[in-house]
Amino acid sequence: PGLSSELGYNQMGIFVEGKQGRTEVTSTVSGGSIGGLLEFQKEVLTPAENRIGRMAVVLGENFNTQFAQGWDIDGNQGDPNFFTVDAPQSTVMSGNSTVTATFSDVGQLESSDYQMKYDGANWSLTRMSDGQSVSMTGSGTSGDPFIGDGLSIVTAGSAANGDTILIEPYRDTAAKFVTNVTDPRKVAASMSDPAVDPGATGDNRNMLALFGLQESRMFDNGTVSFDGAYSQLVAEVGTKASMAQTMLDSRTIIYEHAVGAREEYSGVNLDEEAANLLQFQQAYTAAAKVMSVADEIFKSLVNIT
């Protein structure tokens, strides 16, 4: 495990140590058990982790925003950090430039890692999940950051041709997704300030709004709900698992047929060999009988003469 330029941070990769240093050859490995593990990591595990991370970010940001609009029983506004939502992580792959990424619009987030590269004149952003180039607005400065796929990106340092940076929006999001409000009295269930409205203690409108986030279309530019995003994740992983099982079953049948064909040509059939052994045994017994009769005849001839 480690930093793989082809797969991302903390991913399994294949490297060769030589006189010129360490060279990654992950993309050249396609078969065998190692190839299967690398393909599973790239096609199933990493996308699933990114989907789960995106769900944590979108739910956390929307929940925090809604929670902050309410009031608790003691007349305090809701904590805008009810959930901890970890910021995107960036790693310099080559060069001296750095970037700082934040979430600008969680409704536009994609379940992917990104590669940001400088060609000597301009920065480009590539979505690693499908290899597509991401259109960005802005200049990359703190006052005018790059905006693309729901991310806000600020560059720093002296950029040079070939500078490459890996951006992982969801690397530690699920692991660091924790609840910061544990005191029941700090639950901002009301939409009215009890200090202003004495009857607000029985108001649960903000709590109902928080419950409603489950069905709210928070993903993919307001087209998919949290339940829908979760269902998509389960369906995608389930489909890939089913396809893998089907391929395994078909390959197992092909393998068994190949082994059978080889055995028919050069293998040993134990039943057939047992029948041949019995046949040879009977032939030996018959030959021995013939020899015994011949011996008796010769003895009789000798006695007569």
HELIX and SHEET records of a PDB file:
HELIX    1   1 THR A   26  THR A   28  5                                   3    
HELIX    2   2 GLY A   32  PHE A   40  1                                   9    
HELIX    3   3 GLN A   41  LEU A   45  3                                   5    
HELIX    4   4 THR A   46  PHE A   67  1                                  22    
HELIX    5   5 VAL A  106  GLN A  108  5                                   3    
HELIX    6   6 PRO A  184  LYS A  186  5                                   3    
HELIX    7   7 PRO A  198  GLY A  202  5                                   5    
HELIX    8   8 ARG A  205  GLY A  212  1                                   8    
HELIX    9   9 PHE A  226  SER A  266  1                                  41    
HELIX   10  10 LEU A  270  ILE A  304  1                                  35    
SHEET    1   A 2 GLY A   2  SER A   4  0                                        
SHEET    2   A 2 GLY A   8  GLN A  11 -1                                        
SHEET    1   B 2 PHE A  15  GLY A  18  0                                        
SHEET    2   B 2 GLY A  21  GLU A  24 -1                                        
SHEET    1   C 5 GLN A  89  SER A  94  0                                        
SHEET    2   C 5 THR A 164  GLU A 168 -1                                        
SHEET    3   C 5 TYR A 114  TYR A 118 -1                                        
SHEET    4   C 5 TRP A 123  ARG A 127 -1                                        
SHEET    5   C 5 GLN A 132  VAL A 134 -1                                        
SHEET    1   D 3 THR A  98  PHE A 103  0                                        
SHEET    2   D 3 LEU A 151  ALA A 156 -1                                        
SHEET    3   D 3 PHE A 146  GLY A 148 -1                                        
END                                                                             
